Amino acid sequence: MTKRYHCSNSYQAELEAQTTAVPFILSRMNIAIANVVQKEGLQLSASQQAKLKEMTALSTIRYGY
């Protein structure tokens, strides 16, 4: 049986609401993703690794703070 994790668009909603600092939201998202990958011992495909790298790279963008 495969477990599925749902983000429920909470990070997207926070970003759209613009009430929390973007780097903080992205940092929390990165930690949540890393926790799931590590806890479940997931082996990501090359394309999944590339997408994950793109997503985590967003945290390195400076948003004028």
Buried (B, 14 or more C-beta within 10 A) or exposed (E): EEEEEEEEEEBEEBBEEEEEEBBEBBEBBBEBBEEEBEEEEEEEEEEEEEEBEEEBEBBEEEEEE
